[in-house]
Amino acid sequence: MDIGAKIKRLRLQLNLSQAELADRCELTKGYISQLENDVTSPSIATLKDILSALGTDLAEFFKKEDDARVVFSTDDFIEKREDGMLLKWIIPNAQKNEMEPVLVELMAGASTALDFPHDGEEFGYVLEGRVRVELGKNNYICKKGETFYYTADRSHRITNCGKTNAKFLWISTPPNF
């Protein structure tokens, strides 16, 4: 771990100069500069003082940085076919996240299961074809290049109302697939 660089990053996030941080810790600007350039290493007590001035502590400072994946390929997708529909979960284990993107392909005339009211929001972007968004007692047509968005507090389903397959990106928060 590069302690000096991490101290500098925290300092800059707070818009503090080296002199301001040094004053808060009763250290010299030169010492802070040496720390940030890894010329010297602080004692535990001094590091605790610096971290306190930066609004953090030893546990948080040394906590392992999140190594969460950012990029996913088609090899990571999970597919499921059911009743004229192909579902592709394009982010593995997304149900543990705050939103869940799914690529949905509906065959002509097919529809998703009726989803009953629940907490959350849903968004869709139609990539191919044309779908009908059934939301409570209302129906909305959404074509290629258009989007739909609604709160999920009414029963809802998506139906392919065209003569060819329809494909759309469907993002739910919280995850419900």
C-alpha positions as a printed Julia matrix, in Angstrom:
177×3 Matrix{Float64}:
   0.0     0.0     0.0
   1.25    3.44   -0.91
   0.51    5.31    2.34
   1.84    8.64    1.13
  -0.25    8.67   -2.03
  -3.35    7.69   -0.08
  -2.81   10.49    2.46
  -2.35   12.95   -0.4
  -5.53   11.74   -2.13
  -7.53   12.15    1.09
  -6.04   15.6     1.69
  -6.88   16.75   -1.81
 -10.44   15.42   -1.52
 -10.87   17.79    1.42
  -9.24   20.66   -0.49
  -6.55   21.01    2.15
  -3.06   22.29    1.48
  -0.1    20.48    3.02
   0.3    23.45    5.38
  -3.35   23.24    6.51
  -3.07   19.52    7.21
   0.22   20.05    9.03
  -1.37   22.77   11.22
  -4.25   20.49   12.15
  -1.81   17.78   13.24
   0.85   20.03   14.82
   3.38   18.87   12.22
   5.41   20.73    9.63
   4.49   21.19    6.0
   7.86   19.6     5.12
   6.98   16.47    7.1
   3.62   16.14    5.31
   5.45   16.54    1.98
   7.94   13.83    2.96
   5.08   11.49    3.93
   3.22   12.07    0.69
   6.39   11.44   -1.32
   7.24    8.3     0.7
  10.52    9.8     1.91
   9.56    8.98    5.48
   6.99    6.83    7.26
   4.82    8.01   10.15
   4.6     6.38   13.55
   1.24    4.81   14.35
   0.4     7.7    16.69
   1.25   10.29   14.02
  -0.7     8.4    11.36
  -3.71    8.26   13.69
  -3.5    12.05   14.17
  -3.24   12.67   10.43
  -6.14   10.35    9.65
  -8.26   11.97   12.35
  -7.6    15.36   10.73
  -8.63   13.82    7.41
 -11.89   12.49    8.87
 -11.02    8.82    8.88
  -9.33    6.2    11.04
  -6.83    3.35   10.75
  -9.46    0.69   10.03
 -11.0     2.65    7.16
  -7.61    3.77    5.82
  -6.26    0.22    5.59
  -9.52   -1.36    4.48
  -8.98   -3.32    1.29
 -10.06   -1.27   -1.71
 -13.08   -2.62   -3.55
 -11.95   -4.88   -6.36
 -15.42   -5.15   -7.86
 -15.51   -5.96  -11.54
 -16.5    -3.15  -13.83
 -16.5    -4.71  -17.31
 -18.42   -7.85  -18.32
 -18.46   -9.79  -21.59
 -21.02  -12.07  -23.19
 -19.23  -15.0   -21.52
 -20.49  -13.63  -18.18
 -24.16  -13.42  -19.22
 -26.67  -15.88  -17.8
 -29.51  -16.92  -20.14
 -32.92  -18.37  -19.46
 -35.61  -19.28  -22.03
 -39.25  -19.48  -21.06
 -42.6   -19.11  -22.85
 -41.48  -17.17  -25.93
 -38.98  -15.11  -24.0
 -35.19  -15.08  -23.71
 -33.81  -13.37  -20.6
 -30.12  -12.46  -20.38
 -28.77  -11.26  -17.06
 -25.92   -9.12  -18.33
 -24.35   -8.4   -14.94
 -23.69  -11.59  -12.94
 -25.13  -11.6    -9.41
 -26.8    -8.22   -9.98
 -29.58   -9.17   -7.58
 -27.2    -8.16   -4.77
 -26.85   -4.67   -6.29
 -29.28   -1.76   -6.25
 -30.35   -2.28   -9.86
 -30.53   -5.24  -12.17
 -30.13   -4.87  -15.93
 -31.61   -7.66  -18.05
 -31.64   -7.98  -21.82
 -35.06   -9.33  -22.82
 -36.08  -10.79  -26.16
 -39.79  -11.43  -26.68
 -41.04  -13.49  -29.6
 -44.04  -12.11  -31.55
 -47.11  -12.1   -29.29
 -45.19  -13.16  -26.17
 -45.18  -11.23  -22.91
 -43.48  -11.17  -19.55
 -45.36  -12.57  -16.58
 -47.76  -10.2   -14.89
 -45.78   -8.53  -12.13
 -47.75   -7.41   -9.11
 -47.19   -4.05   -7.42
 -43.94   -3.79   -5.47
 -41.48   -1.17   -4.33
 -39.09    0.1    -6.94
 -38.76    1.54  -10.4
 -38.33    0.01  -13.83
 -36.75    1.37  -16.98
 -36.59   -0.05  -20.48
 -34.9     0.84  -23.75
 -36.33   -0.85  -26.85
 -33.53   -2.07  -29.11
 -35.67   -3.91  -31.69
 -39.36   -4.14  -32.48
 -42.29   -2.71  -30.58
 -43.69   -3.48  -27.13
 -46.78   -2.64  -25.15
 -46.19   -1.6   -21.56
 -49.2    -2.59  -19.49
 -49.21   -0.51  -16.33
 -52.29   -0.95  -14.17
 -55.26   -0.22  -16.46
 -53.16    1.78  -18.93
 -51.27    0.6   -22.01
 -48.37    2.37  -23.71
 -46.67    1.53  -27.01
 -42.89    1.83  -27.06
 -40.93    1.38  -30.33
 -37.3     0.83  -31.27
 -35.19    3.71  -29.96
 -37.76    4.74  -27.34
 -37.65    4.23  -23.6
 -40.15    3.53  -20.85
 -39.95    4.29  -17.15
 -42.4     3.75  -14.3
 -42.69    3.16  -10.6
 -43.68   -0.44   -9.96
 -46.56    0.39   -7.63
 -49.16   -1.04  -10.08
 -49.4    -4.4   -11.76
 -47.35   -4.44  -14.95
 -46.11   -6.53  -17.85
 -44.44   -6.04  -21.23
 -45.93   -7.59  -24.38
 -44.46   -7.83  -27.86
 -47.25   -6.31  -29.95
 -45.35   -6.54  -33.24
 -44.97   -9.26  -35.87
 -41.22   -9.73  -35.29
 -39.13  -10.33  -32.19
 -38.74   -7.41  -29.81
 -35.61   -6.82  -27.77
 -35.2    -4.38  -24.9
 -32.89   -3.58  -22.05
 -34.86   -3.72  -18.79
 -33.42   -2.26  -15.6
 -35.16   -2.76  -12.28
 -34.41   -1.26   -8.93
 -34.41   -2.99   -6.59
 -33.69   -6.24   -8.47
 -36.73   -8.44   -8.89
 -35.87  -11.03  -11.57
